[in-house]
Amino acid sequence: MQYIVTWSREDQSAVGWTITKELKLEYDNSINAEELKKIIGLKPNISKFEFKAMTYGINEVSNCKQIILDLARSDPYSFEIIDITTKSRQLLNAPGLKGIMSYYAFFENGDLAIAKDRSCIYIFSKSKPNSNSKQWTCKSIFNELKNCDIALFSKMESCYHFLRYPL
């Protein structure tokens, strides 16, 4: 891990920190509530109370300075991927990716895994990892999880390990 993000429940802001080789934190960037509202497409006049109720917090952070923000909605899905440096919403492109997702993970190689309601796992990669591209492309879909209660995956350097627990 080379990057961490802190989330303030009080003012709904995110602050990014780089971890140095000396294991010290250096401020990198931040996103405030007004910027988040704009990024995820909310009306600017939404109240602080409504916005707090809608944003659950940060679920995942990547070394590429992207965060997954959990939201109280299911259309198109229950989260947003936000690039903290460019302050932009990242786009996912995959068939059937709608609704509430049960698990997300950024891998060390930069890929993203998303588990949908214990039945399907999507693996995404950025088109050009170090570019300003906002598009994530689905490179694999695993649909063979029909009789599983939960699916977990470990964050290995360049491979995926899926642990399946039957019902």
N, C-alpha and C positions, 0 to 999 in steps of 0.2 A: 504494500500500500504506500503510495506516494502523495496522496491527496485526501483530505477529510473536509467535511462540511458540517457546520453547526447550524441548528435550526432554533429560532426563537419562537416559541408558542405565543409569547406575549405580543410581539409586533409582526409575526408572520414573515420573518426575513431569514435568508440563508447567507452564511458567510463561509467562503472557501479558504482553505489553508493548505499550503504546500509543506510537506515534511522534508526537511533538509537531510543531507547525509549525516549531519551531527545530531539528528533526531530532534531538531527544533522546529517549531511552527512559524511559518512566515505568512502574513496576510497576503491573499491573492486577489480576491474579488468578492462582491456581494450582490444580492438581489433583494430589494425591499418589497413590501406588500403591493404597492402601486405598480411596480414593474411586473410582479408575478401575475396580477390581475390582467394586465395587458397581454402578457405572454400566453396565458391559457385562455384568452378570449372572453373574459368576463366584462360586464358593464362597469364603467369606472365609478358609478354611483352606488355600487353594492356596499352595504354597510360592513363595518369592521366585524360585527357580530356574525353576519351571514358568511363572510369570508373565512373567519375562524372555524365556523361549523363545517365548512366545505373542505378545508385543507387539513389533512391529518398529520402531515409531516413528511420528512424525507425517509425513504425506504432503502435506497441504495445510492452509492457514490462511485464513480469511475475515476481512474487515474487520468482520464482524458477530460476531466473537469465537467462531467455531466452528472446530473442528479435525477432520481426518480422520485417525484412528488406524488404521494397518495392523496386521492381526492374522493369526496363523497358523491360519486356519480358512476354511471355505467355506460354512458354513450359519449364517445365511441368506446372508451375503456376507462377503468378506475384509477388512472394515473396519467401523468405527463412526464416526458423526458425533457429536461431543460439543460441547455448548455450554459453554465454559469459565466463563462468568459464572454460569449457573444450575446448572452441574455435572449436566447431564442429557443423556441419550441422545436423539438426534434420529431421527425415524422417516421412512422412505422408503416411498412407496406407488407401485408400478409393476408392471405385468404382466411376468413373465419375469425380474425382477431377482433372480437367485440366483447363488451361486457366486463365483468369483474374477473381480474386475474388473481391467482392465489400465491404466486411467488415470482420474484425477479432476481437476477444476479448478473452483475458485470463480471466478466472473466478477465484474468491477467492479460490475455492476448487482445483485449479490447472488444470482444464479442459480448452480446447480451442474450441471456436466456430468459424466457417468460413462460411460466406454466399457467395454463388455463383450466380452471375447474377440474383438476385431477384427470383430465382426459387427453391433453395435448400439450406438447412443449415446442415452442418456437425458438430457433436460434437465429439471431440477427448479427449482421456485421455492417460497419460503416462502408460506404462505397469507397471513400478515400479517407482513411483514419485520421490524418493530420490536416485535412482540408476543412473549409467552412461549410461543407455539405450538411444539410439538415436532414438528409434521407438515410434511414436504416433499411437495409435490404434483408429479407428473410432468405437464409441460405439452407435451412433444414427445418422440417416439421416432423415431429415424432407423434404418431397417432396411436401407438400400440400400448396405451396405458389404461385400457378399458376397465379392468377390475382392481384398480389401485385406490387405496384410501389416501395416500399422500405420495408425492414425488419430490425428492430433494436432489440437488446436484451440487457437486463440489466444484470449487473454483481452481481448476488446474491450469497450468500454463497454456497448453494448446490442445487439451482433450476434455471431453465431457464425461462425467461419471453419473449415471442416473441410478438412484436407489429407489426401488419400488417395493412398497409394502402392500400386500394384498389385503382386501377387506376381510 
